[in-house]
């Protein structure tokens, strides 16, 4: 059983950020259309990433041996192949993913969306095993199955596929496929480049493609009437849910592998449930507590049942 590491602690911070982000963003939709809100936060997060890459000084001889510095600094220059990879990540992981997620969530229930997103770790585990990035032990599959069962206990009774939600459900399934592909595909770039560099550049490309599709929604925003609460929600979602949480996600992917990192995404619905109990006064039932316990035990088992193949170093 591996010990609880610093990267595990950071992943728990990430789940807190993403879990609270749902309620914060939802409240902002009263004043801004989802597409407009998403376009602005993508632009803001991209600018912050690019400024960070520009201002944080690099080291001329690389950052070997300095794990913290390697999150920000890239010792190798970007090649044509790297740019093609970043463009692909921008299209799949930022433009298409954001489009499917926002539109899918608007057209289906939170319960349906949560159940589909809970399949992400299993899909990533299959992808990494087929690509030879991870050796998936039986205990990992047991943990993943237990986590998904816990999610079903929490929200499964509200799962309902009807004619009114099929389109939204299909979009959410597309979002899961995009996020899994984005997570797995970026590991090859992580051999030579930093999490901040890969995430920031791919997000900037994705934002440049996403914003034109949101031009209509942006033109309908009454900017002078936007409240301070909505602006704070926008800043929080951009800086914490995108910049900080994405950096943690990819630092973990590089350190412990895609499969083990992805299982922490199952904790996000549990955090969101707890936030709803405190902020919205939703009831905390025995089934929700049972489901939360199953998810946490599943994550623990997954940590124990993983044998990651190291990412080979490149000159």
Backbone torsions as a table, in degrees:
resi	resn	phi	psi	omega
1	UNK	NA	117.0	-178.9
2	UNK	-67.6	148.7	179.4
3	UNK	-74.7	159.5	178.3
4	UNK	-73.2	116.3	-172.9
5	UNK	-101.5	176.7	177.6
6	UNK	-64.8	-36.6	179.9
7	UNK	-67.8	-32.3	175.2
8	UNK	-65.5	-39.4	177.7
9	UNK	-63.7	-41.5	178.0
10	UNK	-64.6	-36.5	178.1
11	UNK	-65.7	-34.4	175.5
12	UNK	-67.3	-37.9	174.0
13	UNK	-60.7	-41.2	178.1
14	UNK	-60.2	-42.5	179.6
15	UNK	-65.0	-34.0	176.7
16	UNK	-65.5	-42.1	-179.9
17	UNK	-64.0	-51.1	-177.9
18	UNK	-67.9	-34.8	179.8
19	UNK	-66.7	-40.1	178.1
20	UNK	-78.1	-24.1	-177.8
21	UNK	-62.0	-33.1	-177.5
22	UNK	-59.3	-51.1	-178.9
23	UNK	-66.7	-36.8	-179.3
24	UNK	-66.0	-46.6	-179.8
25	UNK	-66.9	-40.2	-178.9
26	UNK	-57.9	-38.5	-179.3
27	UNK	-68.8	-26.8	-179.2
28	UNK	-76.0	-20.1	-178.9
29	UNK	-68.6	-10.0	176.0
30	UNK	-69.7	-24.7	-177.7
31	UNK	-114.5	-18.0	-179.4
32	UNK	-133.1	139.7	174.4
33	UNK	-64.7	146.0	-178.1
34	UNK	-53.9	-42.0	-179.0
35	UNK	-65.0	-39.3	178.9
36	UNK	-67.1	-45.6	178.6
37	UNK	-58.3	-44.9	-177.6
38	UNK	-66.0	-39.0	179.5
39	UNK	-63.9	-43.2	-178.5
40	UNK	-67.1	-42.6	-178.3
41	UNK	-69.0	-33.9	175.6
42	UNK	-64.4	-43.0	177.9
43	UNK	-62.8	-46.3	-179.3
44	UNK	-61.7	-45.7	-179.7
45	UNK	-64.6	-39.1	178.9
46	UNK	-62.9	-42.9	179.1
47	UNK	-62.5	-42.7	179.5
48	UNK	-62.9	-43.5	178.0
49	UNK	-60.4	-47.1	-177.2
50	UNK	-65.6	-39.3	177.6
51	UNK	-64.9	-41.2	179.0
52	UNK	-61.8	-44.3	178.7
53	UNK	-63.2	-31.5	-178.1
54	UNK	-80.1	-40.1	-172.2
55	UNK	-86.1	-36.1	-178.7
56	UNK	-71.1	118.0	-174.1
57	UNK	-66.8	142.0	177.1
58	UNK	-93.2	-179.0	178.4
59	UNK	-122.1	132.3	-174.1
60	UNK	-64.6	-23.5	-176.7
61	UNK	-107.3	20.2	178.9
62	UNK	86.8	-172.2	-174.8
63	UNK	-133.4	30.0	-179.1
64	UNK	-59.6	132.5	178.7
65	UNK	89.0	-11.1	179.0
66	UNK	-111.6	93.8	-173.7
67	UNK	-64.1	-41.4	-178.6
68	UNK	-64.5	-44.0	-178.3
69	UNK	-67.6	-32.4	-177.7
70	UNK	-68.1	-14.8	175.3
71	UNK	-68.3	-31.2	-176.3
72	UNK	-103.1	-34.3	-169.1
73	UNK	-102.6	144.2	175.8
74	UNK	-121.2	114.4	-178.6
75	UNK	-75.5	-20.1	-175.1
76	UNK	-99.2	145.5	176.4
77	UNK	-73.5	157.1	177.7
78	UNK	-79.4	127.6	177.8
79	UNK	-97.0	173.5	177.9
80	UNK	-61.1	-40.0	177.9
81	UNK	-63.5	-38.7	177.6
82	UNK	-61.4	-44.3	-179.5
83	UNK	-64.3	-37.1	176.5
84	UNK	-64.7	-40.3	177.1
85	UNK	-65.0	-42.0	177.9
86	UNK	-64.1	-39.1	178.1
87	UNK	-63.6	-41.2	178.1
88	UNK	-63.9	-41.5	177.5
89	UNK	-64.4	-38.9	179.1
90	UNK	-63.2	-41.4	180.0
91	UNK	-67.6	-49.5	-173.4
92	UNK	-79.0	-48.1	-170.1
93	UNK	-85.4	-16.6	-178.4
94	UNK	-121.6	-52.0	-177.4
95	UNK	-71.4	-60.1	-177.6
96	UNK	-67.7	-41.5	-179.6
97	UNK	-61.2	-48.8	-178.5
98	UNK	-63.2	-39.8	178.6
99	UNK	-62.4	-48.0	-179.0
100	UNK	-66.0	-41.8	-176.0
101	UNK	-66.7	-50.8	-176.6
102	UNK	-64.6	-46.2	-179.4
103	UNK	-71.0	-34.2	177.7
104	UNK	-67.1	-42.6	179.6
105	UNK	-64.8	-32.4	179.3
106	UNK	-72.7	-17.7	-173.5
107	UNK	-114.9	1.8	177.3
108	UNK	-138.0	176.6	-178.4
109	UNK	-82.8	160.0	176.2
110	UNK	-62.7	-36.6	179.4
111	UNK	-62.2	-48.1	178.0
112	UNK	-59.6	-46.0	-178.6
113	UNK	-62.2	-41.9	-178.7
114	UNK	-64.5	-42.0	179.5
115	UNK	-63.7	-40.2	-179.3
116	UNK	-70.2	-40.2	178.1
117	UNK	-65.8	-26.3	178.6
118	UNK	-67.3	-15.3	178.2
119	UNK	-81.6	-7.3	-176.9
120	UNK	-57.4	-48.4	-179.2
121	UNK	-59.7	-38.1	179.6
122	UNK	-65.7	-43.1	179.4
123	UNK	-63.8	-42.0	179.0
124	UNK	-65.8	-39.1	178.7
125	UNK	-62.1	-41.7	178.2
126	UNK	-64.1	-45.3	-179.3
127	UNK	-61.6	-46.9	-177.1
128	UNK	-67.7	-33.7	177.9
129	UNK	-67.6	-42.8	179.6
130	UNK	-65.9	-34.0	-179.3
131	UNK	-86.5	-4.5	179.3
132	UNK	78.1	17.3	179.5
133	UNK	-82.2	-30.4	-179.6
134	UNK	-137.1	146.8	167.1
135	UNK	-99.6	114.8	-174.2
136	UNK	-92.1	112.5	179.8
137	UNK	-80.8	158.9	179.6
138	UNK	-55.3	-36.3	-178.7
139	UNK	-64.4	-29.4	176.6
140	UNK	-64.1	-44.1	179.6
141	UNK	-65.3	-36.8	176.8
142	UNK	-62.6	-44.2	179.0
143	UNK	-64.5	-41.2	179.0
144	UNK	-64.2	-42.4	179.0
145	UNK	-64.8	-40.4	179.4
146	UNK	-65.8	-38.7	177.8
147	UNK	-63.3	-44.1	179.2
148	UNK	-65.3	-36.6	176.3
149	UNK	-63.8	-38.7	177.7
150	UNK	-64.0	-40.7	176.3
151	UNK	-61.2	-40.3	-179.9
152	UNK	-65.2	-39.0	178.7
153	UNK	-61.9	-38.2	-177.5
154	UNK	-72.3	-47.9	-171.6
155	UNK	-122.3	-2.2	-172.0
156	UNK	-62.4	-31.8	-178.9
157	UNK	-65.9	-20.8	178.2
158	UNK	-92.7	1.4	-178.2
159	UNK	-74.9	125.5	-176.9
160	UNK	-153.8	112.1	177.8
161	UNK	-93.3	109.2	179.7
162	UNK	-126.5	175.6	178.8
163	UNK	-60.3	-28.4	-177.6
164	UNK	-78.4	-16.4	-176.3
165	UNK	-118.4	-3.4	-175.7
166	UNK	-59.2	-44.4	-179.3
167	UNK	-61.6	-44.2	177.5
168	UNK	-64.6	-39.0	178.5
169	UNK	-63.9	-40.5	178.4
170	UNK	-64.9	-39.2	177.1
171	UNK	-64.2	-40.4	178.1
172	UNK	-65.1	-37.5	176.0
173	UNK	-63.0	-39.2	175.5
174	UNK	-63.5	-37.9	178.2
175	UNK	-63.5	-41.4	178.3
176	UNK	-62.2	-44.0	179.4
177	UNK	-63.8	-41.1	178.9
178	UNK	-64.1	-44.8	-177.9
179	UNK	-66.7	-40.7	178.4
180	UNK	-64.0	-44.1	179.0
181	UNK	-63.9	-40.1	178.5
182	UNK	-62.1	-45.0	-178.4
183	UNK	-65.6	-47.0	-177.4
184	UNK	-70.5	-42.4	-176.6
185	UNK	-64.4	-30.3	-176.4
186	UNK	-74.3	-17.5	-177.6
187	UNK	-61.9	-30.9	179.3
188	UNK	-67.7	-37.5	176.5
189	UNK	-70.4	-27.2	180.0
190	UNK	-67.2	-13.6	177.1
191	UNK	-65.9	-27.1	-174.8
192	UNK	-122.7	-15.7	-171.7
193	UNK	-131.3	164.2	-174.4
194	UNK	-84.4	157.2	175.2
195	UNK	-57.5	-40.2	179.3
196	UNK	-65.6	-41.7	-179.9
197	UNK	-65.3	-47.7	-179.4
198	UNK	-64.5	-45.7	-178.1
199	UNK	-68.2	-45.3	-176.4
200	UNK	-64.3	-45.8	-178.5
201	UNK	-69.8	-41.9	178.6
202	UNK	-67.2	-35.7	177.8
203	UNK	-67.6	-39.0	178.3
204	UNK	-62.8	-40.0	177.3
205	UNK	-65.3	-45.1	179.4
206	UNK	-63.8	-38.8	179.0
207	UNK	-65.6	-39.6	179.2
208	UNK	-62.4	-29.2	177.6
209	UNK	-85.1	-31.5	-174.5
210	UNK	-76.9	-40.6	-173.0
211	UNK	-59.2	-43.4	179.0
212	UNK	-57.8	-33.7	177.8
213	UNK	-70.2	-18.4	-178.9
214	UNK	-101.7	9.7	-175.9
215	UNK	-59.0	-41.4	179.7
216	UNK	-62.5	-45.5	179.1
217	UNK	-65.4	-38.5	179.0
218	UNK	-65.5	-36.3	-178.8
219	UNK	-69.6	-20.7	-179.0
220	UNK	-91.0	-3.0	-178.8
221	UNK	-76.4	128.7	174.7
222	UNK	-86.8	86.5	-169.6
223	UNK	-60.7	-35.2	-177.3
224	UNK	-71.0	-17.6	-179.0
225	UNK	-98.3	-0.6	-179.3
226	UNK	-68.1	129.0	-176.6
227	UNK	-79.3	165.9	177.4
228	UNK	-62.6	-36.7	179.5
229	UNK	-58.1	-44.3	-179.0
230	UNK	-68.2	-39.5	177.1
231	UNK	-63.5	-40.4	177.8
232	UNK	-65.3	-38.8	177.0
233	UNK	-63.0	-39.1	179.1
234	UNK	-64.8	-45.5	-179.8
235	UNK	-65.9	-43.5	179.0
236	UNK	-60.8	-46.5	-177.5
237	UNK	-65.1	-37.0	-180.0
238	UNK	-72.5	-50.5	-173.8
239	UNK	-75.4	-43.6	-175.0
240	UNK	-90.7	-53.3	-175.0
241	UNK	-70.2	-30.8	179.6
242	UNK	-99.5	-59.7	-173.8
243	UNK	-66.6	-60.2	-174.5
244	UNK	-70.4	-48.9	-176.1
245	UNK	-65.6	-40.5	178.4
246	UNK	-64.2	-39.3	178.9
247	UNK	-63.7	-42.8	176.9
248	UNK	-61.1	-44.4	-178.3
249	UNK	-56.5	-48.7	-176.3
250	UNK	-79.3	-27.6	171.9
251	UNK	-64.0	-37.2	177.7
252	UNK	-71.2	-40.0	178.0
253	UNK	-58.0	-42.0	179.9
254	UNK	-70.8	-34.5	-174.4
255	UNK	-84.3	-40.8	-172.2
256	UNK	-125.1	-0.3	176.6
257	UNK	98.8	157.3	-176.5
258	UNK	-68.6	-41.9	-174.5
259	UNK	-63.8	-47.8	-178.1
260	UNK	-69.0	-38.7	178.5
261	UNK	-62.3	-43.1	-173.4
262	UNK	-64.5	-25.9	-177.8
263	UNK	-64.9	-26.8	178.8
264	UNK	-66.3	-19.0	176.6
265	UNK	-65.3	-20.4	176.7
266	UNK	-70.5	-18.8	179.0
267	UNK	-78.3	-22.1	-175.7
268	UNK	-57.7	-46.9	178.1
269	UNK	-61.2	-31.4	177.9
270	UNK	-67.3	-41.8	176.5
271	UNK	-63.0	-43.0	179.4
272	UNK	-61.1	-38.6	177.3
273	UNK	-63.1	-44.6	-180.0
274	UNK	-63.7	-40.0	177.9
275	UNK	-63.1	-39.8	179.0
276	UNK	-64.7	-34.7	177.8
277	UNK	-64.9	-42.9	-176.6
278	UNK	-76.9	-47.6	-173.5
279	UNK	-85.2	-37.3	-174.1
280	UNK	-105.6	-6.0	178.1
281	UNK	72.7	22.7	177.6
282	UNK	-71.1	146.4	-176.6
283	UNK	-68.3	144.7	177.0
284	UNK	-104.3	102.1	-174.3
285	UNK	-94.3	168.2	178.5
286	UNK	-63.9	-35.8	179.7
287	UNK	-65.1	-37.1	178.0
288	UNK	-66.4	-40.6	177.6
289	UNK	-65.6	-40.2	178.0
290	UNK	-63.4	-44.5	178.6
291	UNK	-62.8	-41.1	178.9
292	UNK	-62.0	-42.0	178.7
293	UNK	-63.5	-40.1	179.3
294	UNK	-63.7	-40.6	179.0
295	UNK	-62.9	-46.4	-177.7
296	UNK	-65.2	-40.0	176.3
297	UNK	-65.2	-39.3	178.8
298	UNK	-62.2	-41.6	177.4
299	UNK	-62.2	-41.0	178.9
300	UNK	-62.7	-44.0	178.8
301	UNK	-64.4	-37.8	-179.9
302	UNK	-64.9	-37.9	176.9
303	UNK	-62.1	-36.1	-178.4
304	UNK	-77.2	-30.5	-173.6
305	UNK	-100.4	47.1	-179.1
306	UNK	-133.9	134.4	174.6
307	UNK	-127.6	102.1	-173.1
308	UNK	-89.9	138.4	170.2
309	UNK	-81.9	127.7	-177.5
310	UNK	-64.1	148.5	174.6
311	UNK	-74.9	121.4	-177.4
312	UNK	-65.8	142.0	178.9
313	UNK	-78.1	150.3	176.1
314	UNK	-124.1	149.6	179.7
315	UNK	-67.5	NA	NA
